[in-house]
């Protein structure tokens, strides 16, 4: 089926109490693995791409690849701009065929974040697309943030309500303890904060850095209001592990069609596991 928007996906998830997986992709192999996982679980899915992934793959090629894959898919597929850094990049992705936008102004002063987010929301709504915004800041593991650093960037519930009212953002990425690029599932998540934000903001909530959240906490986060989980690092870990294994087993093999099926199967199985944890299996 053609690419669909993510707003309907996420508001249904909020109503029914599950989360949709947003999996970062940057090439055809990853796109296929994620869609195959979603089809196997009969789940809606979001393909996500951030600036560096778009630059690596090239915007027009990535959008065309995802569009063709979605056309052949048996489940709803949305194509989402992850951490859009500017109005201009959102415009470019919209023109290329993305069906879900994001402006990430979390590193900017609050008023500037409001002003720029509102502009992107107006852009998206002018063509019927949902827009994600971010309030609070999700830090990166590479910068070795301390627990105090992480808590200092938490989203404030009362501020979240004012923010969505001022911007019209359709869903909100929040900071509640997860960290980008975590290679271990050790993030300490503030579950009561999620619930408080949900109660005040009344929007589907998004967790970035989903790879670092312990499995037993994922379901609790969903129960408290997370409707979209972003996953990238865990997929890349599995891809690398699979490639190391196959290179060791077939050191003289040169053909990628022989080398890649095993690693991609590991990616697919990981995505299926996440989909089941999020509760979106069978929701397509």
Backbone as a ProteinNet text record, in pm:
[ID]
protein_1_A
[PRIMARY]
XXXXXXXXXXXXXXXXXXXXXXXXXXXXXXXXXXXXXXXXXXXXXXXXXXXXXXXXXXXXXXXXXXXXXXXXXXXXXXXXXXXXXXXXXXXXXXXXXXXXXXXXXXXXXXXXXXXXXXXXXXXXXXXXXXXXXXXXXXXXXXXXXXXXXXXXXXXXXXXXXXXXXXXXXXXXXXXXXXXXXXXXXXXXXXXXXXXXXXXXXXXXXXXXXXXXXXXXXXXXXXXXXXXXXXXXXXXXXXXXXXXXXXXXXXXXXXXXXXXXXXXXXXXXXXXXXXXXXXXXXXXX
[TERTIARY]
84.8	0	88.9	37.6	118.9	160.2	268.8	309.3	192.7	181.9	74.8	136.2	54.5	99.5	110.3	183.8	199.3	103	35.5	-53.9	-165.8	-229.3	-337.6	-285.4	-167.1	-105.3	-91.6	-38.5	-1.2	-121.5	-221.7	-340.4	-419.7	-418.5	-481.3	-403.3	-270.1	-187.1	-216.6	-233.7	-263.8	-398.9	-497.1	-630.9	-633.2	-552.6	-559.8	-447.8	-352.6	-253.6	-137	-83.1	38.4	128.5	244.5	337.2	375.3	405.5	451.4	603.6	669	814	855.4	951.7	1013	1157.9	1192.4	1322.7	1402.7	1522.9	1604.5	1663.3	1658.2	1706.2	1792.7	1884.9	1967.7	2003.3	1944.5	1968.6	1857.3	1857.8	1752.4	1745.8	1861.3	1861.4	1788.4	1815.9	1751.3	1601.5	1565.3	1423.1	1349.7	1406.1	1342.6	1331.7	1437.4	1436	1328	1312.7	1214.7	1072.6	1047.5	912.7	878.7	974.6	949.5	915.7	983.5	952.8	810.3	772.5	637.8	532.5	559.4	463.8	450.1	563.2	558.6	475.7	477.8	403.6	268.6	237.5	112.9	99.3	203.9	211.3	232.9	175.4	213	357.2	425.8	566.6	604.5	703	755.5	901.6	933.4	1072.3	1121.3	1233.2	1283.5	1421.9	1449.3	1581.2	1618.3	1734.9	1788.3	1883.8	1933.3	2011.8	2130.8	2207.9	2326.9	2289.7	2180.6	2136.2	2087.3	2016.4	1968.8	2086.8	2185.3	2303.6	2378.2	2389.8	2461.8	2392.2	2258.8	2184.2	2145	2127.7	2077.5	1926.5	1874.4	1733.6	1641.2	1665.3	1573.9	1577.4	1696.5	1707.9	1642.3	1663.3	1604.1	1452.1	1399.9	1254.7	1194.6	1259.9	1208.7	1212.3	1319.1	1331.3	1219.4	1197	1092.9	954.3	933.8	803.4	774.8	874	855	831.8	906.6	890.2	752.5	706.9	574.9	464.3	479.7	379	354.6	460.4	449.9	418.9	416.8	400.2	254.8	237.3	104.2	58.4	139.3	106.8	126.8	66.4	86.2	230.8	290.3	428	430.2	493.5	511.8	660.6	693.2	832.9	851.3	936.1	946	1085	1087.4	1212	1244.1	1358	1398.5	1491.8	1458.9	1542.1	1569.2	1465.5	1483.2	1542	1658.5	1727.2	1680.1	1596.9	1561.8	1430	1372	1252.4	1284.6	1404.2	1441.6	1450.7	1505.2	1514	1375.6	1287	1150.4	1084	1106.5	1052.4	1107.8	1239	1301.6	1245.5	1226.4	1173.2	1026.8	952.2	813.3	806.2	888.6	888.6	933.6	1020.5	1071.2	970.1	866.5	763.6	754.5	828	813	669.1	617.8	479	467.1	578.7	580.5	702.2	683.3	789.3	828.4	946.4	989.3	1081	1057.2	1155.2	1206.6	1337.7	1400.1	1468.4	1398.9	1455.3	1492	1518	1538.2	1663.3	1761.9	1884.1	1873.1	1759.5	1740.8	1665.2	1671.4	1589.4	1442.2	1366.9	1227.2	1147.3	1154.3	1072.9	1109.5	1238.5	1279.5	1231.5	1235.5	1183.7	1035.1	961	818.1	798.2	871.1	851.2	882.1	995.2	1035.4	949.6	913	824.5	691.5	637.1	509.2	516.3	628.4	643.6	637.7	706.2	706	568.6	500.8	365	272.5	283	200.6	231	357.2	396.3	331.3	349.9	294.6	143.7	77.7	-67.6	-124.9	-47.9	-96.6	-118.1	-50.3	-68.2	-117.2	-165.7	-227.3	-132.5	-7.6	89.4	106.3	130.6	158.9	303	327	460.5	496.9	616.1	672	761.4	757.7	846.4	918.3	1017.2	1091.3	1104.3	1077.2	1091.7	1163.1	1257.5	1355.4	1460.8	1563.8	1671.7	1722.1	1724.1	1777	1925.1	2011.8	2156	2211.8	2343.2	2409.3	2509.4	2510.6	2600	2746	2779.6	2918.6	2973.2	2885.2	2927.5	2937.4	2910.5	2921.3	2846.3	2717	2640.8	2627.2	2631.1	2609.7	2459.3	2418	2276.1	2222.2	2305.4	2261.9	2243.7	2332.6	2319.5	2186.4	2155.4	2033.7	1910.4	1908.9	1794.2	1778.4	1889.7	1884.6	1820.2	1805.4	1743.8	1602.9	1548.5	1415.2	1309.5	1207.1	1091	1007.5	966	880.9	734.9	653.5	515.9	435	438.3	360.3	407.8	537.3	591.5	548	535.7	492	351.2	263.4	127.1	128.2	201.8	208.9	270.6	368.2	438.8	347.1	272.4	186.1	71	24.3	-80.3	-28.2	97.5	155.1	196.8	233.1	288	189.8	97	8.2	73.6	189.6	259.3	168.4	176.6	87.1	134	264.1	320.2	449.9	486	593.7	700.2	823.5	937.9	980.2	997.4	1025.6	1153.9	1210.7	1330	1290	1304.9	1265.9	1368.3	1491.2	1595.6	1666.3	1607.3	1674.7	1784.6	1881.9	1998	2023.7	2057	2087.7	2213.8	2212.3	2331	2379.5	2289.7	2328.7	2343.9	2455.9	2479.9	2434.6	2399.4	2344.7	2206.9	2119.3	1985.1	1989.3	2032.9	2051.9	1993.4	1913.4	1855.3	1756.9	1760.7	1667.1	1556.4	1437.1	1326.6	1235.1	1200.3	1111.2	966.7	910.4	776.2	668.2	670.5	568.6	572.2	691.6	702	630.3	645.1	574.3	424.4	374.7	231.1	183.8	263.9	226.2	222.6	318.8	320.6	200.6	171.8	55.2	-72.4	-87.3	-208.5	-223.9	-114.3	-121.1	-113.7	-29.2	-10.2	-117.7	-168.7	-273.9	-232.9	-111.8	-57.3	11.3	21.2	106.3	250	313.7	449	549.2	669	773.1	895.8	954.4	1079.9	1191.3	1286.7	1409.4	1509.3	1607.4	1702.1	1639.9	1543.9	1471.9	1557.6	1672.1	1759	1812.1	1824.7	1883.8	1785.6	1658.3	1556.7	1543.2	1556.2	1539.9	1404.3	1403.1	1279.8	1165.4	1195.1	1088	1030	1103.6	1056.7	977.7	1003.4	936.1	784.8	733.1	588	532.5	610.1	565.7	561.5	660.4	662.4	542.4	507.3	390.3	263.8	252.7	134.8	119.8	230.8	226.7	215.3	219.6	192.1	283.7	389.4	475.3	403	389.2	316.5	407	531	627	764.2	828	963.4	1057.6	1163.8	1266.1	1375.8	1412.8	1515.3	1612.7	1741	1844.9	1966.9	2022.9	2148.5	2137.9	2026.6	2011	2014.4	1956.4	1959.2	2102.2	2175.1	2312.7	2402.8	2378.2	2453.7	2432.9	2310	2280.3	2338.2	2331	2387.4	2537.6	2606.2	2751.4	2786.4	2714.3	2741.8	2722.1	2616.8	2591	2697.9	2745.4	2849.8	2981.2	3015.7	3138.7	3131.4	3014.1	2996.1	3012.2	2947.8	2951.4	3088.5	3158.9	3293.8	3388.5	3368.4	3451.4	3423	3296.5	3258	3290.7	3288.6	3312.6	3415.1	3540.1	3640.4	3673.2	3643.9	3679.1	3559.5	3442	3322.6	3320.9	3287.2	3285.9	3146	3053.7	2922	2829.1	2778.5	2693.6	2563	2514.1	2387.4	2403.8	2529	2557.5	2588.3	2656.2	2699.6	2588.4	2496.2	2404.1	2278.9	2226.5	2101.7	2107.5	2217.9	2228.3	2222.4	2306.5	2298.8	2162.9	2103.4	1973.2	1864.2	1877.7	1782.4	1790.1	1909.9	1925	1859.2	1872.3	1805.3	1654.6	1606	1461.7	1407.3	1477.9	1432.9	1431.6	1530.7	1534.4	1417	1387.2	1273.8	1143	1130	1009.2	995.7	1107	1104.5	1058.4	1108.8	1069.6	921.3	873.9	733	643.1	680.2	600.5	605.5	723.2	733.8	648.6	644	567.6	416.9	376.8	234.1	164.7	240.2	176	157.1	203.4	181	30.7	-10.7	-151	-235.7	-173.5	-248.7	-255	-198.9	-201.9	-344.9
-118.7	0	124.5	237.5	360.1	401	478.3	533.9	607.4	593.4	659.6	756.1	844.7	934.7	861.8	920.1	856.1	910.4	1020.9	1079.2	981.9	923.7	829.7	706.7	659.6	545.2	571.5	688.7	715.6	752.1	817.7	846.4	718.9	626.3	496.5	423.1	429.3	365.1	423.4	555.1	619.5	572.3	560.3	518.4	372.8	288	144.5	94.1	181.3	144.6	61.7	94.3	29.6	135.5	94.6	187.4	132.9	223.1	187.5	200.4	104.8	110.3	200.3	288.4	372.7	328.1	265.8	204.1	281.8	322.4	401.5	315.2	368.9	298.2	391.2	331	412.6	339.4	221.6	151.4	50.9	-7.9	-100.3	-222	-276.3	-395.1	-371.6	-257.1	-227.6	-202.9	-135.1	-111.1	-243.7	-334	-464.3	-541.3	-541.5	-616.9	-565.5	-433.9	-376.2	-404.3	-387.6	-413.3	-561.5	-649.1	-792.6	-825.5	-758.9	-779.6	-735.1	-618.4	-567.1	-658	-707.5	-798	-927.9	-980.2	-1104.8	-1088.4	-967.2	-941.7	-874.3	-847.5	-778.6	-647	-565.7	-442.2	-321.2	-206.5	-82.2	-49.8	22.5	50.7	186.5	249.2	377.2	358.1	391	397.2	538.1	550.5	682.1	706.1	830.5	867.3	1005.1	1014.2	1141.6	1199.6	1319.6	1392.8	1314.7	1252.3	1180.4	1059.7	992.3	879.1	925.1	1037.2	1093	1133.9	1196.8	1238.8	1118.6	1011.6	891.8	826.1	814.9	741.7	829.9	957.9	1059.8	1064	1182.3	1199.9	1138.3	1167.3	1117.6	965.9	905.6	760.5	692.8	749.3	690.6	697.9	813.6	829.3	735	721.5	632.8	486.8	449.1	312.1	281.1	371.2	349	349.8	436.8	442.3	312.2	261.4	137	19.7	16.7	-91.2	-85	35.5	50.8	9.5	42	5.9	-144.5	-220.9	-367.2	-428.6	-347.4	-400	-436.1	-530.7	-575.8	-506.9	-414.4	-342.4	-192.8	-106.9	37.4	77.3	158.4	204.8	356.1	422.2	566.8	597.5	708.4	751.6	883.3	880.7	989.1	1053.5	1186	1259.7	1259.9	1205.8	1194.3	1310.1	1382.5	1494	1597.8	1636	1739.4	1865.3	1912	2023.5	2161.5	2167.1	2298.3	2291.8	2407.7	2419.2	2372.5	2410.2	2377.9	2227.4	2153.4	2008.2	1944.5	1997.6	1947.3	1971.8	2088.8	2117.4	2018.4	1995.1	1903.5	1762.7	1715.8	1581.1	1572.9	1677.5	1681.3	1670	1744.9	1741.7	1606.4	1538.9	1408.8	1296.9	1322.6	1221.7	1165.1	1223.2	1178.9	1206.4	1120.4	1134.2	1166.4	1200.7	1238.4	1326.9	1438.2	1536.6	1549.8	1608.3	1639.6	1760.9	1849.7	1954.5	1934.6	1925.4	1907.2	2037.2	2114.4	2237.8	2226.1	2103.1	2079	2145	2174.1	2238.2	2390.6	2442	2585.9	2640.4	2770.2	2829.2	2798.9	2789.4	2747	2827.7	2959.7	3043.1	3022	3000.2	2975.2	2837.8	2741.2	2608.4	2618.4	2694.1	2713.8	2777.4	2884.5	2958.8	2872	2802.1	2722.3	2597	2537.2	2420.6	2458.4	2573.3	2617.6	2632.6	2682	2697.9	2562.8	2463	2330.6	2266.1	2285.9	2234.5	2294.4	2422.4	2486.9	2428.2	2401.2	2338.1	2200.8	2116.8	1982.5	1981.4	2063	2064.1	2117.9	2198.4	2252.6	2143.4	2028.8	1916.9	1791.4	1808.8	1698.4	1602.9	1644.2	1555.7	1590.8	1488.2	1508.4	1550.8	1621.3	1673.2	1637.9	1583.6	1554.4	1671	1701.9	1803.3	1741.4	1811.7	1760.3	1869.4	1831.7	1922.5	1848.2	1915.2	1843.1	1797.8	1734.7	1698	1557.9	1473.5	1337.6	1342.6	1315	1326.9	1205.7	1210.5	1103.7	1031.6	899.7	819	853.3	892.3	923.4	1038	1124	1236.5	1201	1074.4	1021.4	1107.3	1127.9	1209.1	1138.5	1214	1160	1152.7	1077.4	1077.5	1217.9	1302.3	1440.4	1516.3	1493.5	1556.3	1517.2	1388.9	1337.2	1397.2	1396.6	1452.6	1601.7	1669.7	1812.8	1847.3	1748.1	1769.9	1713.4	1666.2	1606.2	1705.9	1652.7	1731.7	1763.4	1888.1	1932.3	1918.5	1843.1	1818.7	1945.4	2042.8	2165	2240.6	2237.3	2303.1	2230	2097.9	2019.5	2059.4	2079.3	2122	2257.4	2352.2	2484.2	2476	2389.1	2376.5	2324.9	2218.9	2165.4	2261.1	2333.5	2432.2	2546.1	2585.3	2697.3	2658.7	2532.1	2491.1	2412	2341.6	2252.9	2122.9	2090.4	1966.2	1846.8	1749.4	1633.5	1527.8	1511.9	1418.5	1475.6	1432.1	1500.1	1401.8	1423.9	1348.4	1409.4	1324	1372.8	1310.4	1376.4	1327.1	1278.4	1147.7	1088.3	985.6	989.3	898.7	819.9	808.4	736.7	824.6	759.3	827.9	768.9	853.9	806.6	719.9	619.4	537.5	453.2	415.2	326.8	184.7	120.1	-15.9	-120.2	-75.2	-164.5	-114.2	-206.9	-169.2	-134.9	-15.8	21.2	157.9	216.6	347.9	338	436.5	444	542.6	489.6	568.2	617.5	745.2	808	785.3	673.9	636.6	733.3	778.2	875.1	1004.5	1043.3	1165.3	1144.4	1026.6	997.9	1013.3	952.2	958	1101.3	1181.1	1320.2	1401.3	1377	1449	1408.2	1278.2	1231.7	1299.2	1307.6	1365.6	1512.1	1586.3	1730.2	1764.5	1696.1	1730.5	1670.3	1554.1	1487.5	1468.3	1420	1388.9	1253.3	1183.3	1064.7	1105.1	1030.7	1063.1	970.1	1022.7	951.6	935.3	814.7	792.6	769	860	841.6	765.7	702.4	622.3	494.9	439.8	322.2	197.8	192.5	74.2	54.1	161.3	151.5	123.1	104.6	84	-65.6	-107.4	-248.9	-301.5	-426.1	-483	-478.7	-504.6	-506.6	-367.8	-263.4	-126.2	-77.7	-136.7	-93.2	-98.4	-210.8	-225.1	-125.2	-97.3	0.9	141.1	171	301.5	317.1	210.4	213.8	234	163.4	175.3	316.1	387.3	523	631.7	594.5	695.3	701.7	618.7	620.7	549.1	616.7	562.6	540.3	584.3	565	545.4	435.3	406.3	414.5	492.9	498.7	397.8	319.2	216.3	224.8	237.8	238.3	159.4	195.1	134.6	-16.6	-67.2	-212	-283.2	-221	-280.9	-284.7	-175.6	-169.6	-267.3	-286.4	-386.2	-525.4	-558.8	-690.7	-706	-600.4	-606.6	-630.8	-559.8	-577	-716.3	-761.3	-894.7	-1001	-986.1	-1082.1	-1079.3	-960.3	-948.8	-1008.1	-983.2	-1041.3	-1194.3	-1247.3	-1392.5	-1450.6	-1388.9	-1444.4	-1426.5	-1317.9	-1299.7	-1406.2	-1440.7	-1544.2	-1681	-1704.6	-1834.7	-1847.5	-1736.4	-1738.6	-1632.5	-1649.1	-1543.5	-1514.7	-1605.9	-1586.5	-1546.6	-1537.3	-1501.1	-1351.4	-1314.2	-1174	-1123.9	-1212.8	-1173.7	-1132.7	-1011.4	-961.2	-1037.5	-1093.8	-1167.7	-1298	-1341.9	-1458.6	-1416.3	-1302.4	-1257.4	-1194.3	-1123.8	-1038.6	-1105	-1213.4	-1268.2	-1300.8	-1357.9	-1391.6	-1269.5	-1168.5	-1047.5	-979	-975.3	-909.9	-988.1	-1119.3	-1199.4	-1161.7	-1132.6	-1091	-955.4	-865	-735.5	-755.2	-838.4	-863.3	-923.2	-1020.3	-1083.6	-983.7	-894.4	-792	-696.4	-655.7	-566.5	-634.4	-762.9	-835.2	-840.2	-864	-866.2	-732	-623.9	-490.6	-465.9	-504.8	-484.3	-555.7	-676.3	-749.7	-679.4	-631.8	-558.4	-432.8	-364	-239.6	-264	-387.7	-419.5	-392.3	-364.5	-329.9	-449.5	-568.3	-687.2	-710.8	-739.2	-763.1	-637.8	-519.5	-394	-334.4	-402.4	-349.1	-351.9
0	0	0	-47	-48.8	91.7	101.4	230.1	295.5	426	499.6	600.8	653.9	758.8	891.9	983.6	1114.9	1219.9	1191.8	1292.5	1328.6	1227.1	1253.6	1328.1	1289.5	1357.8	1506.6	1540.3	1679	1765	1707.1	1787.5	1814.3	1719.3	1746	1855.3	1847	1949.7	2087.3	2094.7	2222.6	2276	2188.6	2230.1	2277	2209.5	2236.9	2327.6	2364.1	2463.4	2414.9	2298.3	2249.9	2187.9	2138.7	2073.9	1936.7	1846.2	1711.8	1707.8	1646.6	1632.5	1517.6	1544.8	1441	1428.4	1316.4	1298.2	1193.5	1230.3	1138.8	1027.2	906.5	787.8	703.7	628.7	539.7	410.8	387.8	261.7	236.7	118.7	79.3	170.6	208.9	293.4	425.1	489.7	617.1	598.5	491.1	463.1	448.9	372.1	352.3	483.6	562.2	688.3	782.7	790.7	882.9	833.9	706.3	655.1	666.4	641.3	657.6	803.3	896.8	1038.7	1069.6	1018.7	1043.9	981.3	862.8	798.1	876.9	924.8	1001.8	1129	1187	1310.9	1286	1158.6	1121.9	1200.5	1189.5	1267.4	1176.3	1211.6	1142.7	1178.8	1090.7	1117.2	1059.4	1124.1	1078.3	1039.2	914.5	869.7	897.7	968.9	1008.6	951.1	920.1	869	921.4	982	1030	926.1	952.7	852.8	800.3	889	843	758.4	792.5	711.8	576	574.3	447.4	359.6	420	344	288	368.2	324.5	206.1	214.7	112.6	-5.9	16.9	-75.4	-65.3	-42.2	-9.7	-114.4	-242.1	-344.4	-354.5	-338.8	-347.5	-226.8	-109.5	10.4	4.4	-33.9	-40.7	-144.8	-260.3	-365.1	-319.9	-249.5	-199	-100.1	-5.9	94.4	30.8	-66	-132.3	-206.8	-279.7	-353.7	-258.5	-148.3	-51.7	14.3	46.4	107.4	11.1	-116.5	-216.9	-219.5	-195	-200.1	-64	41.7	176.7	206.1	296.2	337.6	466.2	517	639.9	616	698.8	683	715.4	628.3	644.6	631.9	727.8	723.3	711.1	646.3	630.1	704.8	806.2	904.1	903.1	905.3	924.9	1073.6	1110.2	1249.3	1285.3	1390.4	1439.1	1330.3	1258.4	1156.4	1217.5	1168.1	1232.9	1188.5	1083.6	1029.9	953.7	931.3	847.2	706.5	657.7	520.2	497.3	595.3	577.2	580.2	660.9	659.6	524.5	466.3	332.8	230.7	235.1	139.5	151.7	275.7	296.3	254.8	281.4	237.2	85.1	16.9	-129.8	-183.6	-109.4	-154	-131.4	-51	-30.3	109.3	206.1	344.8	389.9	475.3	519.8	668.3	730.4	871.2	894	963.7	980.5	1128	1150	1285.8	1283.4	1377	1404.4	1545.4	1557.7	1688.1	1729.3	1811.9	1864	2010.6	2055	2198.3	2253.2	2167.2	2214.2	2212.7	2165	2153.5	2275	2298.8	2405.3	2382.1	2490	2482	2380	2386	2296.7	2151.2	2124.1	1985.5	1939.7	2029.5	1997.4	1962.8	2039.9	2013.1	1876.3	1849.2	1723.8	1601.6	1604.6	1488.9	1474.2	1586.1	1579.5	1518.2	1558.7	1504.4	1352.3	1301.9	1156.7	1085.1	1141.1	1078.5	1091.3	1203.4	1219.7	1114.2	1092.5	989.6	852.2	825.5	699.5	686.1	786.3	779.5	769.1	850.3	850.7	720.3	649.8	522.2	418	437.4	344	416.5	538.6	611	679.6	704.5	768.5	916.5	997.8	1138.5	1160.3	1269.3	1300.7	1444.7	1461	1592.8	1635.4	1763.6	1820.5	1939.1	1991.5	2107	2212.1	2336.8	2450	2561.1	2625.6	2704.6	2604.6	2651.9	2558.5	2589	2485.1	2497.8	2462	2558.4	2540	2466.6	2436.6	2361.9	2450.8	2437.2	2519.5	2495.5	2372.3	2339.6	2422.9	2472.3	2555.6	2703.8	2736.6	2872.6	2975.2	2952.5	3049.5	3182.9	3289.5	3423.4	3449.7	3551.6	3588	3613.6	3673	3697.6	3566.2	3469.8	3337.8	3274	3280.6	3217.7	3284.5	3418.1	3489.8	3462	3441.5	3415	3282.1	3194.6	3063	3054.2	3166.9	3166.7	3119.4	3053.6	3014.4	3138	3149.9	3261.6	3218.6	3291	3247.6	3219.2	3308.3	3288.8	3164.8	3140.3	3022	2894.9	2902.8	2786.9	2745.3	2842.3	2809.1	2738.7	2791	2729.4	2590.2	2574.5	2447.2	2336.9	2363.7	2257.5	2228.7	2328.9	2303.7	2217	2237.2	2161.9	2021.2	2002.1	1871.6	1787	1848.1	1773.2	1732.8	1790.5	1755.5	1778.6	1688.9	1694.2	1792.3	1808.2	1905.5	1957	2078.2	2148.4	2194.3	2150.1	2200.3	2332.6	2433.6	2567.4	2621.9	2720.3	2788.9	2927	2948.5	3077	3124.8	3066.6	3112.8	3004.7	2886.8	2778.4	2719.1	2655.8	2598.7	2460.1	2364.9	2229.6	2227.2	2140.1	2109.2	2226.6	2316.4	2425.2	2372.1	2403.6	2355.8	2458.2	2579.1	2680.9	2722.4	2761.4	2805.4	2954.1	2983.2	3123.9	3158.5	3069.3	3097.1	3213.7	3302.3	3414.4	3377.5	3358.8	3305.2	3417	3409.2	3507.4	3460.9	3499.2	3455.2	3503.4	3629.9	3673.2	3591.2	3545.1	3463.4	3329.8	3270.9	3145.6	3167.4	3273.1	3301.1	3323.4	3392	3418.5	3289	3201.7	3073.5	2988.2	2986.2	2909.8	2959.2	3088.5	3145.8	3108.4	3106	3080.7	2932.1	2856.8	2716	2626.3	2663	2586.4	2440.7	2422.5	2290.8	2295.9	2182.8	2179	2212.6	2300.2	2344.5	2277.6	2254.7	2180.5	2268.5	2265.2	2335.5	2234.5	2232.1	2154.7	2241.7	2177.1	2253.1	2304.4	2229.1	2274.7	2289.2	2219.9	2229.4	2370.7	2448.1	2580.8	2692.2	2659.2	2762.1	2791.6	2917.7	2951.2	2906	2861	2807.1	2907.1	3033.9	3132.2	3156.7	3117.9	3137.3	3016.2	2899.6	2777.7	2794.8	2841.3	2856.2	2957.4	3062	3160.7	3100	3015.4	2948.9	2856.9	2785.2	2697.7	2781.5	2890.8	2977.2	3032.7	3045.4	3100.8	2994.6	2865.2	2763.1	2643.4	2635.8	2516.9	2402.8	2290.2	2175.1	2054.4	2062.2	1952.9	2016.3	1982.6	2028.1	1909.6	1922.3	1818.5	1847.9	1747.6	1763.5	1646.9	1677.7	1574.8	1619.4	1735.1	1780.2	1791.6	1844.7	1861	1726.5	1624.8	1491	1437	1456.3	1407	1480.8	1610.5	1686.2	1627	1596.9	1542.3	1401.8	1324.1	1189	1194.2	1280.8	1292.1	1344.2	1447.2	1501.1	1394.6	1315.4	1209	1101.4	1070.3	967.5	1017	1143	1198	1194.9	1226.1	1227.5	1087	990.4	855.2	791	822.7	769.1	825.5	953.7	1014.4	953.1	921.2	866.4	718.3	646.3	500.9	463.7	507	487.3	341.7	252.4	111.8	25.7	86.1	9.5	-20.4	-143.4	-185.1	-219.1	-242.3	-293.5	-179.7	-185.6	-77.2	-66.5	-177	-169	-91	-74.8	8.5	151.1	166.7	298.5	381.8	318.3	393.2	449.4	391.7	447.1	596	644.4	786.9	876.5	853.4	935.3	929.2	811.3	798.7	870.7	876.8	954.5	1102.1	1150.8	1290	1313.4	1217.6	1226.6	1228.7	1138	1129.1	1258	1314	1438.4	1554.2	1557.3	1662.5	1648.7	1525.4	1503.1	1542.3	1513	1553	1704.6	1772.3	1917.8	1973.2	1916.4	1962.3	1936.8	1820.4	1786.9	1887	1923.2	2022.1	2157.9	2196.6	2323.6	2323.6	2210.7	2201.4	2202.2	2176	2175.7	2045.5	1938.5	1810.4	1718	1757.6	1676.8	1661.6	1538.4	1509.9	1495.2	1498.2	1492	1350.6	1251.1	1114.3	1059.9
[MASK]
++++++++++++++++++++++++++++++++++++++++++++++++++++++++++++++++++++++++++++++++++++++++++++++++++++++++++++++++++++++++++++++++++++++++++++++++++++++++++++++++++++++++++++++++++++++++++++++++++++++++++++++++++++++++++++++++++++++++++++++++++++++++++++++++++++++++++++++++++++++++++++

